[in-house]
Amino acid sequence: MVKNMILYNSNDLVKLGCNECNGCSECCRGMGQSIVLDPYDIFQLQKVTGANFAQLMQEKIELHVEDGLILPSLKMQSGIDACGFLNQDGRCRIHDYRPGLCRLFPLGRNYDEKGLRYFLLEDACQVQNRTKIKIKKWLGISLLHQYEEFLIDWHDLRKDIQARIMEQKSDEYTQSINVKMLEVFYQKPYDIKQDFYVQFEERMGAFQGCGFG
């Protein structure tokens, strides 16, 4: 994080309003593998598409390595270099279920001893004269406090695993922990009719029970 950057909580007003993007889809194009997906994102994609993880891997998502950790991200479609969930008018076909990083833009997340807070990526969005809107309204996530607690837990787990990978310096260990993490948090289908957070806590317990968490 840049020194002296202003940090916000979800009740703060920030210049985010962009007239519903007005057909602009620049932030949905040319993103490479930067839209990293967490377990809640997969739960939402599973809910809106009816596809499981393996089926999503066929067209919409792909795996990439980040500091030794293998994670899924949205896949840019070849030829057009755009998200596969964009329609011909440049609008998101899964807007109500879009991934957390898509909801967040043009905000970033900051994790520290005070918890989760947000900062504005000043030049990330091309829209001029944006209006002020509360962050929680911008995110549009029900049970936001619970969602933020999940994000903190997931962030801490990722950082812990990445630290262990760096410490172990073992290809065998790196492979085993990645295989288990993908299996527990991504590949095993979620019950879309049940509460996500309960399922996530159960999976956290199972993962830690294997000696990884």
C-alpha positions in Angstrom: 0.0 0.0 0.0 1.2 3.5 -0.8 2.2 5.5 2.3 -0.4 8.0 3.4 -3.1 6.5 1.2 -6.6 7.2 2.5 -8.3 4.1 3.9 -12.1 3.8 4.1 -14.6 1.5 5.8 -17.7 0.2 4.2 -19.9 3.1 5.5 -17.7 5.8 4.0 -18.7 7.8 0.9 -16.2 7.6 -2.0 -16.3 8.9 -5.6 -17.3 5.6 -7.2 -20.6 6.3 -9.0 -20.2 6.1 -12.8 -23.7 6.2 -14.2 -23.8 2.4 -14.2 -20.7 2.4 -16.5 -23.0 3.5 -19.3 -21.9 0.7 -21.6 -18.2 1.0 -20.7 -16.5 -2.3 -20.2 -12.8 -1.3 -20.2 -12.3 -3.0 -16.8 -13.6 -6.3 -18.2 -11.0 -6.4 -21.0 -7.3 -7.1 -21.1 -7.1 -8.1 -17.5 -5.0 -11.1 -18.0 -5.2 -13.4 -14.9 -5.6 -10.5 -12.4 -9.2 -11.3 -11.5 -8.4 -14.0 -8.9 -11.3 -15.9 -7.6 -11.9 -16.9 -4.0 -14.3 -19.6 -2.8 -17.2 -17.2 -2.5 -16.8 -16.3 -6.1 -16.9 -19.9 -7.2 -20.0 -20.4 -5.0 -21.6 -17.5 -6.8 -20.6 -18.6 -10.3 -21.8 -22.1 -9.5 -25.1 -20.7 -8.5 -25.7 -18.5 -11.5 -24.3 -20.8 -14.2 -25.3 -24.2 -12.8 -21.7 -25.4 -13.7 -19.3 -27.0 -11.4 -15.6 -26.1 -11.1 -14.5 -28.5 -13.8 -17.1 -27.2 -16.2 -16.2 -23.6 -15.5 -12.6 -24.5 -16.2 -13.5 -25.5 -19.8 -14.2 -21.9 -20.9 -14.7 -19.3 -18.2 -11.8 -19.7 -15.7 -8.2 -20.8 -15.6 -5.5 -21.6 -13.1 -2.4 -19.5 -12.5 0.4 -19.5 -10.0 0.8 -16.6 -7.5 3.8 -16.8 -5.1 3.7 -20.6 -5.3 0.0 -20.9 -4.7 -2.3 -22.1 -7.6 -5.5 -20.2 -7.8 -8.3 -19.8 -10.3 -8.9 -16.5 -12.1 -11.4 -15.3 -14.8 -10.2 -16.2 -18.3 -10.0 -13.6 -21.0 -11.4 -15.0 -24.2 -8.9 -15.4 -27.0 -9.3 -13.1 -30.0 -11.2 -10.5 -28.1 -9.2 -10.4 -24.8 -12.4 -9.9 -22.8 -14.2 -11.7 -20.0 -16.3 -14.6 -21.2 -19.3 -13.2 -19.2 -19.6 -10.0 -21.3 -22.5 -9.9 -23.8 -22.3 -8.3 -27.2 -23.3 -4.9 -25.8 -20.4 -5.0 -23.3 -22.6 -5.6 -20.3 -22.0 -8.3 -17.7 -24.3 -11.3 -18.0 -23.8 -12.3 -14.4 -23.7 -8.8 -12.8 -25.6 -9.8 -9.7 -23.2 -12.7 -9.1 -20.0 -11.1 -10.4 -16.7 -11.9 -8.6 -15.6 -9.8 -5.6 -12.8 -8.1 -7.4 -15.2 -7.0 -10.2 -17.5 -5.5 -7.5 -14.6 -3.8 -5.8 -13.2 -1.9 -8.8 -12.0 0.9 -8.7 -11.3 0.1 -5.0 -8.6 -2.0 -3.5 -8.5 -3.9 -0.2 -6.1 -3.3 2.6 -5.5 -5.8 5.4 -3.8 -4.8 8.6 -4.2 -5.0 12.3 -7.4 -3.0 12.1 -9.0 -5.5 9.8 -10.2 -4.9 6.2 -10.4 -1.5 4.8 -10.6 0.0 1.3 -8.6 2.5 -0.8 -9.4 4.2 -4.1 -7.4 3.4 -7.2 -7.5 7.0 -8.4 -6.6 6.5 -12.1 -8.0 3.0 -12.6 -11.4 4.0 -13.9 -11.7 6.2 -17.0 -15.0 7.6 -16.1 -14.8 11.3 -15.2 -16.8 13.2 -12.6 -17.8 10.2 -10.6 -20.3 10.7 -7.8 -20.0 9.8 -4.2 -21.6 6.6 -3.0 -21.2 4.5 0.1 -18.8 1.6 -0.3 -21.3 -0.9 1.0 -23.9 0.2 -1.6 -21.2 0.0 -4.3 -20.3 -3.6 -3.3 -24.0 -4.6 -3.2 -23.3 -7.7 -1.0 -25.8 -8.8 1.6 -24.4 -9.7 5.0 -21.4 -7.5 4.2 -19.8 -7.9 7.7 -19.9 -11.6 7.4 -18.4 -11.4 3.9 -15.6 -9.2 5.1 -14.8 -11.6 7.9 -14.6 -14.4 5.3 -12.2 -12.2 3.2 -9.9 -11.7 6.2 -9.9 -15.4 7.0 -9.2 -16.3 3.4 -6.5 -13.6 3.1 -4.8 -14.9 6.2 -4.9 -18.5 5.1 -3.4 -17.6 1.7 -0.6 -15.7 3.3 0.1 -18.5 5.7 0.2 -21.1 3.0 2.5 -18.9 0.8 4.8 -18.4 3.7 5.0 -22.2 4.3 5.7 -22.8 0.7 8.6 -20.3 0.8 9.9 -21.9 4.0 9.7 -25.5 2.9 11.2 -24.9 -0.5 10.0 -28.3 -1.6 8.3 -29.1 -4.9 6.5 -32.1 -3.3 5.2 -30.0 -0.4 4.1 -27.2 -2.8 2.2 -29.7 -5.0 0.5 -31.5 -2.1 -0.7 -28.3 -0.5 -2.0 -26.9 -3.8 -3.8 -30.1 -4.7 -5.5 -30.2 -1.3 -6.4 -26.5 -1.3 -8.0 -26.7 -4.8 -9.8 -29.9 -3.8 -11.2 -28.6 -0.5 -12.1 -25.0 -1.4 -12.8 -25.1 -5.2 -13.3 -28.5 -6.8 -15.7 -29.9 -4.3 -19.1 -28.6 -5.3 -20.9 -26.2 -3.0 -24.5 -26.7 -2.0 -26.0 -23.5 -3.5 -29.1 -23.9 -1.4 -27.2 -23.7 1.9 -25.3 -20.9 3.6 -21.9 -20.4 2.0 -20.2 -19.2 5.2 -21.1 -22.3 7.1 -19.7 -24.5 4.3 -16.5 -22.4 4.2 -16.0 -22.8 7.9 -16.5 -26.6 7.6 -13.9 -26.7 4.8 -11.5 -24.6 6.8 -11.8 -27.2 9.6 -11.2 -30.0 7.1 -8.2 -28.3 5.6 -6.6 -27.5 8.9 -7.3 -31.1 10.0 -5.0 -32.3 7.2 -2.2 -30.3 8.9 -2.1 -27.5 6.3 -3.9 -24.7 8.0 
